[in-house]
Amino acid sequence: MAHMITNSPSLPAEIENHGTRLWWKRLGWMGFLFFLIKGLLWLVTPGLLLYFGLQ
């Protein structure tokens, strides 16, 4: 059965819950990307320092 939009009092709460969930999902992705880039920089930086420091 298809989900129908009705004039129920819980409709604004459902919309608000969807928006909140969407922001948490975005925040999760931003956190993941932040720590991924940070981790990669921690791996690359010492190598670059050694490479350019020995020349």
N, C-alpha and C positions, 0 to 999 in steps of 0.2 A: 504494500500500500504506500502510495506517495505521501511524503510529508507535506501537509497543508498548512499554510499560514492562516491562523485564526485570530480573532480579537480577544485572545485570552490575556489575563493580566501578567502572565509569565513571559510574554514575548519580549519586552524590553530587557529582562534579565538574560534571556537567551542571546540576544544581540550583544549585550554588554559582555557576557561570558565569552562569546566568540572573539570579540575585539581584544579582551584581556589575554586570551590564549594565543592570539596572533602575536601580540607584543612579547609575550614570554618566549615564543618560538624564535622571533627575531633576535631577542636578547641572547638566547642560547647560541644561535649561529654566530652572532658578533663575538661572544665570549670564546667560542671554539676557534674562530679565525684569529682572534687576538693571541691566544696561547699557542696556536700553530705557528704563526709568524714569529712570535717571541722565541719559541723553541728552535726554529730554523736559524734565527739570527745568533742564538747562543752556540749553535754548531758551526756556523760559517765564520763568525768573527775571529776566533782564535786561529783558524786556518789562514785567514787573510792577514792577520797580524804577523804570523810566522813567515808567510810568503813574502810580504813586502818588507819585513824587518831583516830578513836574511840577504836581501839583494843589495 
